[in-house]
């Protein structure tokens, strides 16, 4: 993965989704994480900063170990582990879809 992919997600978050304080973090040689604040809460949780990991649709195979490393590395950057991470899946045509990944078991929310 290159920082170009992270830049593409950052532009989407900043200009399309209107997030503020969007910053790209080089977590390792191959992994970039993006932190930022959405204009409004994404759900009923009180989360100060959201974390996003960009991935391309072509390398869609993920392992539990890889996801655990994301939580560990972001905890090292942020000082405490995030409650969740959003994965930004970037398609070949430039569309970006975001999915939440939670650490551990999460109680289902009621509608």
CNS distance restraints for C-alpha pairs under 8 A (distance, minus, plus):
assign (resid   1 and name CA) (resid   5 and name CA) 6.91 0.50 0.50
assign (resid   1 and name CA) (resid  30 and name CA) 5.63 0.50 0.50
assign (resid   1 and name CA) (resid  31 and name CA) 6.66 0.50 0.50
assign (resid   1 and name CA) (resid  55 and name CA) 7.44 0.50 0.50
assign (resid   2 and name CA) (resid   6 and name CA) 7.10 0.50 0.50
assign (resid   2 and name CA) (resid  30 and name CA) 7.13 0.50 0.50
assign (resid   2 and name CA) (resid  31 and name CA) 8.00 0.50 0.50
assign (resid   3 and name CA) (resid   7 and name CA) 6.07 0.50 0.50
assign (resid   3 and name CA) (resid  32 and name CA) 6.97 0.50 0.50
assign (resid   4 and name CA) (resid   8 and name CA) 6.19 0.50 0.50
assign (resid   5 and name CA) (resid   9 and name CA) 6.42 0.50 0.50
assign (resid   5 and name CA) (resid  54 and name CA) 6.76 0.50 0.50
assign (resid   5 and name CA) (resid  55 and name CA) 7.63 0.50 0.50
assign (resid   5 and name CA) (resid  56 and name CA) 7.90 0.50 0.50
assign (resid   5 and name CA) (resid  90 and name CA) 7.99 0.50 0.50
assign (resid   6 and name CA) (resid  10 and name CA) 6.07 0.50 0.50
assign (resid   6 and name CA) (resid  24 and name CA) 6.91 0.50 0.50
assign (resid   6 and name CA) (resid  32 and name CA) 6.54 0.50 0.50
assign (resid   6 and name CA) (resid  33 and name CA) 7.55 0.50 0.50
assign (resid   6 and name CA) (resid  34 and name CA) 7.33 0.50 0.50
assign (resid   6 and name CA) (resid  54 and name CA) 6.00 0.50 0.50
assign (resid   7 and name CA) (resid  11 and name CA) 6.13 0.50 0.50
assign (resid   7 and name CA) (resid  24 and name CA) 7.72 0.50 0.50
assign (resid   8 and name CA) (resid  12 and name CA) 6.34 0.50 0.50
assign (resid   9 and name CA) (resid  13 and name CA) 6.15 0.50 0.50
assign (resid   9 and name CA) (resid  54 and name CA) 6.79 0.50 0.50
assign (resid   9 and name CA) (resid  88 and name CA) 7.23 0.50 0.50
assign (resid   9 and name CA) (resid  90 and name CA) 7.93 0.50 0.50
assign (resid   9 and name CA) (resid  96 and name CA) 7.53 0.50 0.50
assign (resid  10 and name CA) (resid  14 and name CA) 6.01 0.50 0.50
assign (resid  10 and name CA) (resid  22 and name CA) 6.66 0.50 0.50
assign (resid  10 and name CA) (resid  23 and name CA) 7.62 0.50 0.50
assign (resid  10 and name CA) (resid  24 and name CA) 7.48 0.50 0.50
assign (resid  10 and name CA) (resid  34 and name CA) 7.25 0.50 0.50
assign (resid  11 and name CA) (resid  15 and name CA) 5.79 0.50 0.50
assign (resid  11 and name CA) (resid  16 and name CA) 7.54 0.50 0.50
assign (resid  12 and name CA) (resid  16 and name CA) 5.13 0.50 0.50
assign (resid  12 and name CA) (resid  17 and name CA) 6.43 0.50 0.50
assign (resid  13 and name CA) (resid  17 and name CA) 4.82 0.50 0.50
assign (resid  13 and name CA) (resid  18 and name CA) 6.07 0.50 0.50
assign (resid  13 and name CA) (resid  19 and name CA) 5.51 0.50 0.50
assign (resid  13 and name CA) (resid  22 and name CA) 7.60 0.50 0.50
assign (resid  14 and name CA) (resid  18 and name CA) 4.79 0.50 0.50
assign (resid  14 and name CA) (resid  19 and name CA) 4.86 0.50 0.50
assign (resid  14 and name CA) (resid  20 and name CA) 6.48 0.50 0.50
assign (resid  14 and name CA) (resid  22 and name CA) 6.86 0.50 0.50
assign (resid  15 and name CA) (resid  19 and name CA) 7.56 0.50 0.50
assign (resid  17 and name CA) (resid  38 and name CA) 7.54 0.50 0.50
assign (resid  18 and name CA) (resid  38 and name CA) 6.88 0.50 0.50
assign (resid  18 and name CA) (resid  39 and name CA) 6.39 0.50 0.50
assign (resid  19 and name CA) (resid  36 and name CA) 6.43 0.50 0.50
assign (resid  19 and name CA) (resid  37 and name CA) 5.41 0.50 0.50
assign (resid  19 and name CA) (resid  38 and name CA) 4.40 0.50 0.50
assign (resid  19 and name CA) (resid  39 and name CA) 5.65 0.50 0.50
assign (resid  20 and name CA) (resid  36 and name CA) 5.97 0.50 0.50
assign (resid  20 and name CA) (resid  37 and name CA) 5.24 0.50 0.50
assign (resid  20 and name CA) (resid  38 and name CA) 6.48 0.50 0.50
assign (resid  20 and name CA) (resid  39 and name CA) 7.25 0.50 0.50
assign (resid  21 and name CA) (resid  35 and name CA) 7.59 0.50 0.50
assign (resid  21 and name CA) (resid  36 and name CA) 5.12 0.50 0.50
assign (resid  21 and name CA) (resid  37 and name CA) 6.17 0.50 0.50
assign (resid  22 and name CA) (resid  34 and name CA) 6.76 0.50 0.50
assign (resid  22 and name CA) (resid  35 and name CA) 5.57 0.50 0.50
assign (resid  22 and name CA) (resid  36 and name CA) 4.20 0.50 0.50
assign (resid  22 and name CA) (resid  37 and name CA) 6.99 0.50 0.50
assign (resid  23 and name CA) (resid  34 and name CA) 5.55 0.50 0.50
assign (resid  23 and name CA) (resid  35 and name CA) 5.38 0.50 0.50
assign (resid  23 and name CA) (resid  36 and name CA) 6.44 0.50 0.50
assign (resid  24 and name CA) (resid  32 and name CA) 6.72 0.50 0.50
assign (resid  24 and name CA) (resid  33 and name CA) 5.92 0.50 0.50
assign (resid  24 and name CA) (resid  34 and name CA) 4.50 0.50 0.50
assign (resid  24 and name CA) (resid  35 and name CA) 6.65 0.50 0.50
assign (resid  25 and name CA) (resid  32 and name CA) 5.59 0.50 0.50
assign (resid  25 and name CA) (resid  33 and name CA) 5.16 0.50 0.50
assign (resid  25 and name CA) (resid  34 and name CA) 5.91 0.50 0.50
assign (resid  25 and name CA) (resid  35 and name CA) 7.70 0.50 0.50
assign (resid  26 and name CA) (resid  31 and name CA) 6.37 0.50 0.50
assign (resid  26 and name CA) (resid  32 and name CA) 4.65 0.50 0.50
assign (resid  26 and name CA) (resid  33 and name CA) 6.55 0.50 0.50
assign (resid  27 and name CA) (resid  31 and name CA) 5.42 0.50 0.50
assign (resid  27 and name CA) (resid  32 and name CA) 5.27 0.50 0.50
assign (resid  27 and name CA) (resid  33 and name CA) 6.40 0.50 0.50
assign (resid  27 and name CA) (resid  73 and name CA) 6.37 0.50 0.50
assign (resid  27 and name CA) (resid  74 and name CA) 7.43 0.50 0.50
assign (resid  27 and name CA) (resid  77 and name CA) 7.99 0.50 0.50
assign (resid  28 and name CA) (resid  32 and name CA) 6.92 0.50 0.50
assign (resid  31 and name CA) (resid  53 and name CA) 7.91 0.50 0.50
assign (resid  32 and name CA) (resid  53 and name CA) 6.52 0.50 0.50
assign (resid  32 and name CA) (resid  54 and name CA) 7.16 0.50 0.50
assign (resid  33 and name CA) (resid  51 and name CA) 6.76 0.50 0.50
assign (resid  33 and name CA) (resid  52 and name CA) 5.70 0.50 0.50
assign (resid  33 and name CA) (resid  53 and name CA) 4.79 0.50 0.50
assign (resid  33 and name CA) (resid  54 and name CA) 7.03 0.50 0.50
assign (resid  33 and name CA) (resid  74 and name CA) 7.63 0.50 0.50
assign (resid  34 and name CA) (resid  51 and name CA) 5.65 0.50 0.50
assign (resid  34 and name CA) (resid  52 and name CA) 5.00 0.50 0.50
assign (resid  34 and name CA) (resid  53 and name CA) 6.35 0.50 0.50
assign (resid  34 and name CA) (resid  54 and name CA) 7.99 0.50 0.50
assign (resid  35 and name CA) (resid  49 and name CA) 6.43 0.50 0.50
assign (resid  35 and name CA) (resid  50 and name CA) 5.65 0.50 0.50
assign (resid  35 and name CA) (resid  51 and name CA) 4.61 0.50 0.50
assign (resid  35 and name CA) (resid  52 and name CA) 6.34 0.50 0.50
assign (resid  36 and name CA) (resid  49 and name CA) 5.61 0.50 0.50
assign (resid  36 and name CA) (resid  50 and name CA) 5.53 0.50 0.50
assign (resid  36 and name CA) (resid  51 and name CA) 6.76 0.50 0.50
assign (resid  37 and name CA) (resid  48 and name CA) 7.06 0.50 0.50
assign (resid  37 and name CA) (resid  49 and name CA) 5.35 0.50 0.50
assign (resid  37 and name CA) (resid  50 and name CA) 6.06 0.50 0.50
assign (resid  38 and name CA) (resid  42 and name CA) 7.45 0.50 0.50
assign (resid  38 and name CA) (resid  50 and name CA) 7.60 0.50 0.50
assign (resid  41 and name CA) (resid  45 and name CA) 7.54 0.50 0.50
assign (resid  41 and name CA) (resid  46 and name CA) 7.49 0.50 0.50
assign (resid  41 and name CA) (resid  47 and name CA) 7.70 0.50 0.50
assign (resid  47 and name CA) (resid  83 and name CA) 7.90 0.50 0.50
assign (resid  50 and name CA) (resid  84 and name CA) 7.87 0.50 0.50
assign (resid  50 and name CA) (resid  85 and name CA) 7.01 0.50 0.50
assign (resid  50 and name CA) (resid  86 and name CA) 7.65 0.50 0.50
assign (resid  51 and name CA) (resid  82 and name CA) 7.58 0.50 0.50
assign (resid  51 and name CA) (resid  84 and name CA) 7.49 0.50 0.50
assign (resid  51 and name CA) (resid  85 and name CA) 5.15 0.50 0.50
assign (resid  51 and name CA) (resid  86 and name CA) 6.13 0.50 0.50
assign (resid  52 and name CA) (resid  85 and name CA) 5.69 0.50 0.50
assign (resid  52 and name CA) (resid  86 and name CA) 4.60 0.50 0.50
assign (resid  52 and name CA) (resid  87 and name CA) 5.46 0.50 0.50
assign (resid  52 and name CA) (resid  88 and name CA) 6.43 0.50 0.50
assign (resid  53 and name CA) (resid  85 and name CA) 7.22 0.50 0.50
assign (resid  53 and name CA) (resid  86 and name CA) 6.35 0.50 0.50
assign (resid  53 and name CA) (resid  87 and name CA) 4.82 0.50 0.50
assign (resid  53 and name CA) (resid  88 and name CA) 5.93 0.50 0.50
assign (resid  54 and name CA) (resid  87 and name CA) 5.85 0.50 0.50
assign (resid  54 and name CA) (resid  88 and name CA) 4.56 0.50 0.50
assign (resid  54 and name CA) (resid  89 and name CA) 6.14 0.50 0.50
assign (resid  54 and name CA) (resid  90 and name CA) 7.17 0.50 0.50
assign (resid  55 and name CA) (resid  59 and name CA) 7.10 0.50 0.50
assign (resid  55 and name CA) (resid  60 and name CA) 7.46 0.50 0.50
assign (resid  55 and name CA) (resid  87 and name CA) 7.03 0.50 0.50
assign (resid  55 and name CA) (resid  88 and name CA) 6.01 0.50 0.50
assign (resid  55 and name CA) (resid  89 and name CA) 5.08 0.50 0.50
assign (resid  55 and name CA) (resid  90 and name CA) 6.17 0.50 0.50
assign (resid  56 and name CA) (resid  60 and name CA) 6.82 0.50 0.50
assign (resid  56 and name CA) (resid  89 and name CA) 5.47 0.50 0.50
assign (resid  56 and name CA) (resid  90 and name CA) 4.75 0.50 0.50
assign (resid  56 and name CA) (resid  91 and name CA) 6.19 0.50 0.50
assign (resid  56 and name CA) (resid  92 and name CA) 7.84 0.50 0.50
assign (resid  57 and name CA) (resid  89 and name CA) 5.79 0.50 0.50
assign (resid  57 and name CA) (resid  90 and name CA) 5.72 0.50 0.50
assign (resid  57 and name CA) (resid  91 and name CA) 5.17 0.50 0.50
assign (resid  57 and name CA) (resid  92 and name CA) 7.21 0.50 0.50
assign (resid  58 and name CA) (resid  91 and name CA) 7.85 0.50 0.50
assign (resid  62 and name CA) (resid  66 and name CA) 6.58 0.50 0.50
assign (resid  62 and name CA) (resid  67 and name CA) 7.31 0.50 0.50
assign (resid  63 and name CA) (resid  67 and name CA) 6.49 0.50 0.50
assign (resid  64 and name CA) (resid  68 and name CA) 6.09 0.50 0.50
assign (resid  65 and name CA) (resid  69 and name CA) 6.20 0.50 0.50
assign (resid  66 and name CA) (resid  70 and name CA) 6.51 0.50 0.50
assign (resid  67 and name CA) (resid  71 and name CA) 6.66 0.50 0.50
assign (resid  68 and name CA) (resid  72 and name CA) 6.25 0.50 0.50
assign (resid  68 and name CA) (resid 103 and name CA) 7.98 0.50 0.50
assign (resid  69 and name CA) (resid  73 and name CA) 5.95 0.50 0.50
assign (resid  70 and name CA) (resid  74 and name CA) 6.03 0.50 0.50
assign (resid  71 and name CA) (resid  75 and name CA) 6.06 0.50 0.50
assign (resid  71 and name CA) (resid  81 and name CA) 6.26 0.50 0.50
assign (resid  71 and name CA) (resid  82 and name CA) 6.75 0.50 0.50
assign (resid  71 and name CA) (resid  85 and name CA) 7.64 0.50 0.50
assign (resid  71 and name CA) (resid 103 and name CA) 7.71 0.50 0.50
assign (resid  72 and name CA) (resid  76 and name CA) 6.43 0.50 0.50
assign (resid  72 and name CA) (resid  81 and name CA) 6.95 0.50 0.50
assign (resid  73 and name CA) (resid  77 and name CA) 6.45 0.50 0.50
assign (resid  74 and name CA) (resid  78 and name CA) 5.86 0.50 0.50
assign (resid  74 and name CA) (resid  79 and name CA) 7.98 0.50 0.50
assign (resid  74 and name CA) (resid  80 and name CA) 7.92 0.50 0.50
assign (resid  74 and name CA) (resid  81 and name CA) 6.64 0.50 0.50
assign (resid  74 and name CA) (resid  82 and name CA) 7.23 0.50 0.50
assign (resid  75 and name CA) (resid  79 and name CA) 5.29 0.50 0.50
assign (resid  75 and name CA) (resid  80 and name CA) 4.63 0.50 0.50
assign (resid  75 and name CA) (resid  81 and name CA) 4.15 0.50 0.50
assign (resid  75 and name CA) (resid  82 and name CA) 6.62 0.50 0.50
assign (resid  76 and name CA) (resid  80 and name CA) 7.03 0.50 0.50
assign (resid  76 and name CA) (resid  81 and name CA) 7.83 0.50 0.50
assign (resid  83 and name CA) (resid 102 and name CA) 6.44 0.50 0.50
assign (resid  83 and name CA) (resid 103 and name CA) 6.62 0.50 0.50
assign (resid  84 and name CA) (resid 100 and name CA) 6.59 0.50 0.50
assign (resid  84 and name CA) (resid 101 and name CA) 5.60 0.50 0.50
assign (resid  84 and name CA) (resid 102 and name CA) 4.40 0.50 0.50
assign (resid  84 and name CA) (resid 103 and name CA) 6.21 0.50 0.50
assign (resid  85 and name CA) (resid 100 and name CA) 5.80 0.50 0.50
assign (resid  85 and name CA) (resid 101 and name CA) 5.23 0.50 0.50
assign (resid  85 and name CA) (resid 102 and name CA) 6.47 0.50 0.50
assign (resid  86 and name CA) (resid  98 and name CA) 6.07 0.50 0.50
assign (resid  86 and name CA) (resid  99 and name CA) 5.26 0.50 0.50
assign (resid  86 and name CA) (resid 100 and name CA) 4.34 0.50 0.50
assign (resid  86 and name CA) (resid 101 and name CA) 5.86 0.50 0.50
assign (resid  87 and name CA) (resid  98 and name CA) 5.56 0.50 0.50
assign (resid  87 and name CA) (resid  99 and name CA) 5.28 0.50 0.50
assign (resid  87 and name CA) (resid 100 and name CA) 6.39 0.50 0.50
assign (resid  87 and name CA) (resid 101 and name CA) 7.10 0.50 0.50
assign (resid  88 and name CA) (resid  96 and name CA) 6.19 0.50 0.50
assign (resid  88 and name CA) (resid  97 and name CA) 5.66 0.50 0.50
assign (resid  88 and name CA) (resid  98 and name CA) 4.59 0.50 0.50
assign (resid  88 and name CA) (resid  99 and name CA) 6.72 0.50 0.50
assign (resid  89 and name CA) (resid  96 and name CA) 5.53 0.50 0.50
assign (resid  89 and name CA) (resid  97 and name CA) 5.25 0.50 0.50
assign (resid  89 and name CA) (resid  98 and name CA) 6.30 0.50 0.50
assign (resid  89 and name CA) (resid  99 and name CA) 7.99 0.50 0.50
assign (resid  90 and name CA) (resid  94 and name CA) 6.18 0.50 0.50
assign (resid  90 and name CA) (resid  95 and name CA) 5.88 0.50 0.50
assign (resid  90 and name CA) (resid  96 and name CA) 4.54 0.50 0.50
assign (resid  90 and name CA) (resid  97 and name CA) 6.69 0.50 0.50
assign (resid  91 and name CA) (resid  95 and name CA) 5.38 0.50 0.50
assign (resid  91 and name CA) (resid  96 and name CA) 6.28 0.50 0.50
assign (resid 102 and name CA) (resid 106 and name CA) 7.01 0.50 0.50
